[in-house]
């Protein structure tokens, strides 16, 4: 990487100067801590002096003295207070200094988050710290790069890559970008100043100021060796942060067409077959700075395969956008995409720059059959039904309650007077069988499975789900569920290390996910029948995730929409049990927990919120 873009460690004039500077900084910090403790220390010393005057120091009185001092410390610095934390910190600093002198003091202070920030180092445990450790594990070293410089010569596919910079002015940023191309381990490339000048089989648009990692082109072309039909290949990226280090990693999902309609998540780097660029019409000058998003929408429509290299292959300076996309032109690019695809709808601006909402027009007046399993808990059921009846704006809807052996007299009275349909399902609880039993008896184009503890928030929640359920390429649609406190509970499901879990990142974008919760799921009746409904061997847990994954395996997309919002008190009916029997069946089909493949969650992400990285 060019020196102008690389993280620059401090270069001291000499070891002695560094030690003196560190010592002065540490001394200032110790002085601050001492000042905070001055009153506490004075009181403790005074008490100790009085006790020493009154007691001959033998083993017994030493213990008594220690106990008195400990009791006084507890009174003056109770546990959980700032004084208590400061006292403990000072004692650790004193012990470290006594054990190892200045080196010990420096080592102990290095563990402090605030000191780490002052010294410009990653805060231990922070994303910055995790990412530095991730880089240490994944950035290829000198020997690996040397091996790459010869390995690509043996490949069957060694296409010429045209790196298009699109500028003519000689600037330091441009020179740094060119230097990063010249440092590539893959050697079959050319640099062009315009897309029309490109002569390679593939093109790569690169913003001045951005830098390709030395193994970037190697990794992209390596993907082609196993995926020869890939016409578009993109990779992950990061940036040089204000600290001067690489940070802010963008670990992207695999190909997600709905997310690309919500934002230009492809960003950089993106390798595109030049013949496809020509067929798509190239960069459209009328869109000015919205050309990248527009081009990626058009070429992915034509691509045989869109590939993703899950490695960070490009770094850009802080403040430099991933591509020259403006909000207005991005909106126009998405609207044009809908027109090309013969999809009626509108494009709305999102909550953040570069974010958009596609709202599809509902075709006709499709029927929706809401299916609600229940057992007692009439107060929750009543609130759910009332919210559907009074808040929902979609009218072509039926409601079917599936009663699984309710015993409560108030519940039975409510169901006896219920003006909608009630199906009796006696016997042991089996969520999948309950859903299948009801689905066979509901005559509707779209099925909507709903828990009995839901409360509608957005009146057009059914319409928001119908927008996607009507799309022939979509199999299942999920909603945004909130806890009663307003905190997001469900924004799709991801396959994480402990197993399937709710996403709750607060990202208000329509996107593709591996699964959605059965607490609020819409599916076309034909798709439900195609996969033979829920797997009834999954009695309590994982049935919804398994259903979505089987639908996805048939070639359908699973879509999450933030525009259908409901409150949900999770598992008030059945509790929070995930039986071992269900887990065993699920893992036998999809792999062990933590090893299941989720195309929409990077393998480098341990937990999405707060973001935690896999460091193994």
N, C-alpha and C positions, 0 to 999 in steps of 0.2 A: 504494500500500500504506500502511496506517496507520503513523504514525511509531513506535508502540509495537512494531510487528513488523518494521520495516525495519532493515536493517543500518545502524548508526550510526557514521559516521566520526568520529574524534577532532576536536574543535573547539578549537584553541589560543587562548589569550588574545591572542596576537599573534605575528607572524612572528619577532620577536626571541626571544620566550620559547621558541618551538618550536626555533629554531636552538640556543639555549643548552642546552635539554634533550637534543637530539640529540647535541650536542657532548660533554656529560657522559657520556651512555651510550656513545658511541663511545670516549671516553677510557678508560672502565673496561674495555672490551673489549680495547683495545690494551694496557693495563696487564697484563691477564691473559695475553695472548699473549707479551708481553715477559718476564713472569715464567717462563713455560714454557721460554723460549729463553735464559735468562740464562747458564746454564753453557756452552751451545754458543757463544753470541756472545762470551763472555769468552775462551774458548779460541781462537776464530778471531781476535779482535783481538790477543791476545798473540802469536800466530804471525805475524800480519801485521807487528806492530811489530818483531819480531826480524828478519824478512826485510828490512824497510825499512832497518834499521840496517846490515845486511851488504851491501846491493846498491845501487849507484847506479841511480836510476830512469831507464832509457831504454826504448825500445820493446821490446827483446828481454827485459829483465828483468821488465817489466810482464806480458808473456805468461807467463813462467815463474812469476811470483807468482800470477797468476790460476789457472794449472794446479795449483799447490800448494794454494791455497785450495780449489779444486774437489775435489781428491783428499781433503783433510782433511774437507771437508763430507760426502763420500761415506762416509768411515770412521765419522764421528761420527753421521751421520743416514742410514743405508742406505735405499735405495729400498724402499717398501712399509711403512716403520715410521711410527709416530705422529710421531717427531721429523722425519722427512723431509717429511711432510705439513704439519707446523707451520712448518717452515722455508720451504717454498714459499709457504705462505699469508702469512707475514710479509713475504717479499720482494715479493709482489704488492701487499700493503697499503702497503709503503714506496714502491713505484713509483707507485701511484695517488696517494699523498699528494704525492709530488714533482711529478707531472704537473699535478694539479688541486687541490691543497690539501685542505681539509676536505671539499669537495664530492666529490672523487675518492675519498677514504677512505670516505665515506658510501655512495657508489655501489658500491664494491667489497664493503663489508661487507653490503650489501643482498642480495648473491648467496649469502650463507651461509645454509644451511637453519636452523641453530640460532638465528642472529640474527633471521631472519625470524619464527621462533616467538616469540622474546622480544618483538619489536616488534608482535606480533599480526597480522602480515601472512601471506598465503599462502606456503607454502614453494614455491620455484620447481620446477616439474615435478610437484608433488603433485596429487592429485585436487582438493583445494581450489583450487589455482592454476588447474588446467584448467577447473574449473567457473566460476570468476570470468570467465575468458576466454570460456567458452561463453555465459554470461549477457550479456556485452558484445556478442556476435554476434546473440543471439536475442531479447532483451527488447525489445519495441517501444518506440520513443521517443514523444515528445509529438506530433509530426506524424502518426505512424502511428496513434496512439490517436484523434486528432481525426478522421482519415479514417474510422476504424471507426465512430465515433459517428453518421456519416451514411450509411455504406455499408449497414448492416443494414436501413435503411428501404426499400431497393430490393429486398430479398429477397422471394421468393415465400412462403417459410415464415418467419414471425416469431412463434413460439409464446410464450405467457406462461410464464415460468419461476418456479415456487414454490420459494424457498430456505427450507428447513425447518431451524430452529435447535434446536427441541425443548427449550428451557429458558425459564424465566420470570425468574430472578434477574438483576438488573442488575449486571454485573461489568465490570471493565476489559477482560477478554478478549472478552466478548460485544460490547461497544461497538466494539472494534477489528474484530471480524468483520463487524459491521453496516456499519462505515465502508468495508470492502473491497467489500461488495456495492453500496453507494451510489456507488462510484467506477467501476462497470462501464461499458465502452464500449457494450455492448448494453443498451438501455434498457427492454426489456419484461420486467420481473421484479417479484416481490412477495416480502415476507418474512413467513413464518408461524412460529408457535411450536409447531405440531403438524402432523403429516402429515394429520390429518383436516380441518384448516382450509385445506389447499391447494386452490386453484381453477385452477391453471395446467395446461397440456397436459403439461408435464414438471415433475418435482420433482427437487430436489438437496438431499441431506442434508449439512449442514455443521456441524462441531464448533465450539463456542465456543473462540476462541483461534486457530483457523485463519483464513487470509486468502486470498481469491481474488485472483489477479493481475488487473489492470484489464482485460485482454483475454480473461479466462477464458470468460465466457458467450458472447462473440462467437465464439471459436474452437469451442466446443461446438456452437452453433447453425449455424455455418458448415459443419460436417461434415454437418449434416442436408440442406443444399442439394444435395449430390451423393449422399447416402445417405438418401433419404426414408423408407425402411423401417427405419432404425435405431431400435430401441426402447430400447437401453441404450448410452450413450456414456461412456467414462471417459478420463482423461488422466493425465499424469505429475505428480509432486509433489516438493517438497523441504522443507527445514526451516531454521529459524534455529538455527545451531549455537552452541556456547559462545563462539566467537570473535565473535559478533554478526553474522556474515555468513550469507547464504543458502548452504547446502551440503547434503551428503548427498542428492544427486539420486536419485530413484527412477524410472529409465527403464524402463517396463514393456513387456512383450511385447504383441503383438496378442492377440486373443481366444484363450485357452488354457483349455479346460474342465477338463483334468486338473490344472492348476496351481491353479484355483479350488477344487478339491476337496482340495488340499493346504494351501492358506492363502488368506486374503482378500487376494489380490494386487491386486484392483481399488482398494482403499483409498479415497482421495478425489482429486479430485471425480468423482462418478458421476451422470450425468443419466439419469433413467428416465422413460419415458412413464407418466403418472399412471394411465391406464386399465389398464396392465399391473400396476401396484402394487396396484390394487383387485382385479384378477382373482387375484393371488397371495395376497391376504389381508392386505396391509399388514405393519407391524411386529408381530411376535408378542410380547405382553407376558410370556408365560411364559418366553421366552428371555432376558429382562432385557437384559444388556449384550452378548449375542451376536446381536442382531437384525440388524445390518448384513450380516454374512456370510450369515445365513439368508435375508434378503431378496434379496441378489444371486444366491444359488443358485436361488431360486424364479423370479425375473423372467427370468434368462437361460435357464431352461428353456422359457419362453413366448415369448421374443424372436424376431422374424423375423431380426434382425441385431444383433450386438453390435459396436460400433465403438470404435476407439481413436484419440484425438488425441495424436500423439507430440510433445507440447509440455508444459512444466512450467507448470501453470495454478493450482496451489495451494501455499501455503507455510504450514507450521505451526511453532509454537515447539518447541524441543528438549524432549523428554520427553512431548509430547502425542501419544497414539496416533492412528493414522490413522482408527480407528473404535472404538466402544466394544464390543470383542469380548473375551470371557473364554474361557479355554481349554475349560472344561467345556461352556459353551453352544455354542462353535464346534464341538466334537466332536458334540454332539447335533444341531446343524444339518446336519452332513454325513451323519450316520446317517439323519436324516429324508429327506435328498435321495436316498440309496440306496434307501430304502423307496418313495418316490414313483416312482422310476425302475424299480422291480421288479428291483433288483440285489442279490443275496445277497452279503454281505460284512461286514467289521468295520472300525471306525475306531480306529486307535491314535494315541496322542500322539506327536508328533515330538520331535526333539532340542532344538528351540527353542520358546519360547512362541508360540502361534498357528500352529504347524506340525503337520500331521497326515499319517498314512499310511492310505490306503484299501487294504485287502487283500481282493480279490474272491475269492469261493468258486469253485473250479473246477468246472464242470458236467461230470459224467460222468467218463470215463477216456480223454481224447483221446490219440491216438498222436503221438509226436514222432520225427521222423527227423533225426538229427544227421549233417551232411555236412561232412567235413574234407578239404580239398585238402592234398596234401603232396608234397614232393620231398626225399628223403634226410632229414638232420637227425633221425635216428631217436631220439636221446636226448630231444629236445623232444617228439616225437610220443608216445613211450612214457610220458613224464610226464603228458602231456595225457590219454591214454586211461586210465591208472591212476587219475587224479584223478576222471574221470567215473565209472568203475566203482566206486570205493571210497567216494566222497563224495556222489554224487547220490542223493537220496531218491526221485525219480520213477522208476518202474519201466517204464512202457509206452513204451519208447524203443528205437530201433535206431541203430547206428553204421555209417556208410559212409565208408570211406577212398577218396579219389580220388587215385591215384598218377600223378603227372605225370613219368614217366621217371626214377625213382630209379635210381641207379647203384651207390651204396655197398653193398658186400656185407652189412654188418650190417643195413642197412635192408631189403634184399631178404629176408634170412633172417627178420627180424621180421614182414614182411608175409606171407611164406609160411606162418608159423605163426599168423597172426592169426585169432582165432575169430569176428570180425565180417566184414562184407562188404567186399571190396576191388574197386574198379572201376579199370581201367587207362585212362589218358588219355595216349596218346603224342603227341609233337610239341611245338611251341613253346608256351610258357606263355601262356594266355589265361584270366584268372580268371573272367570272365563266362561264357565257353563251358564251362569246367570245372563251374561251379555249375549251369548249365542242363542239361548232360549228366547230372549226378547226379540233379537234381531230377526228370527224366523217368523215372528208374528207381527212385525211392524212393516207396513207397506209405505215406504218413503224412498225417494231418490237418494237422499243423504241421511246417514245415521249420525246422531250426535250423542255420544256417551258422556254422562255427567254424574259427578258425585252428588250425594244428597246434602252436602255441606257447602255448596257454592252460592254466592250471591252476585248477581249481575251488576257490573259497574257501567260499561258503555252500552247504550241502547242498541247500537248497530253491531253487536258482537256476533250475531248469527251471520249477518251480511259479510262481515270481515272474514269469517271462516269460509263462507260459500264462495267468495271471490277466488279462492285457491282450490277448494274441493271440486269445483266445476271444471278446472283445468285438466285435460286428459292425461298430462304427464305427471300430475300430482296424485299421490295415493292417500296420504293422511295429513291432517292439519291440526295444529295445536295452538293454544291461546296463552296469553300472559296472565298468570295467576299471582295474586298478592296475598300476603298474610293480612289479617284484619288490621294490623298496624300500618299497612301500606308498604311494607318492605317486600320487594320481589321474591317470590317463592319459586316460580317456574317460568323459564324462558327457553324451553327446550330441554332435552336430556342429552348428556354426554357420557361416553364410556370412560370413566376415570379409573385410577388405580384400585380404589376399594370396590369398584363396580359401577353400574349405571347410577347417575346422580343428576339432580336438577341443576341447570344453568341458571344463574341469577346475577348476571353481569350488569344489568341496567342498560343494555345496548338496544335501543328502540328501532331495530331494523328487521324487516322481513328477510329471512334467510333459511337455508336448508340445514337440517339437523339429522342426526341418526335416529332419533325417536322423540316422541312427546308423551306426556303423562296421560293415562287413561282417565284422569279426573275430569278432563275436558278435551274430547277428541272428536273430530268430524271425519267421516270417510264415506265415499260413495258406496252405495249398497252393492254395486257390481264388483267393486274392488274387494269389499269384505267377503263376498261369496267366492271370489277368485282364489283367495288364500285359505278358504274354508274356516273363516272366522278365527276366534281365539283358540289357543291350544289349551284344552281342558285339563291336561296334566299339570299345568301351572295353576295351582289352586288359589293362591293369595297374591303372590308377588311375581314381578317380572313379566306377567302376561302382556301388559301394554307395550313394554319395550320389545319383547319377542315378536309381537304382532307387527310393530313398525318395521323391525329389521327384516321380517319375512316379506313384507310389502316392498321394502326398498330392494331386496334381492330380486324381485320380479321386474325391476327397472323403473319403479315409480320414485318420485321425490317425496320426502317428508318435510313439510314446510311449517315453520313457526311464524305467527303473525302477532305483533304487539298491539294490533288495533282491536282485538277481542280481549277485553279485560274483565276479570271476575275476582272476587275475594274467595279465599279457600282456607278453611281450617282443616289442615291435612290429617287424614286418617282418624277422624272423630268417630267413624262407624266401626272400623275393624281394628284400630290401634296401629302400632308401628312395627308389626311383625313381618320379617322376611324369612319364612321357614326354610330350613336347610334343604328340604326335599325340592322346593322350587329352584333354589340356587343351583343345586346339582344338575337338574335338567337343563337349566339355562346355560350353564358352563359347558355341559356336554355338547350342546349345539353350537355355541358361539365362542368357546375358548374360556380359559381360566380368567378370573377377575384380574384386571390390570394388564392382561395380554390381548383383550378383545380390540379389534381394529375399529376406530372411529374416524371416518374420512374427514370429519368436520372439526376435529380437535387434533392439533399437532402432536406428534409423538414426543415432542420436547416439553410439553406442558403437563405438569403433574396435577395442578389444580388451576382452574381458570379464574377464580375470584376468591381471595386476592391471588394474583398470578403467581404461581410457584412452578419452578422448572425441575425437570428430571435431571439429576446430577449423578448418573451412574453409567 
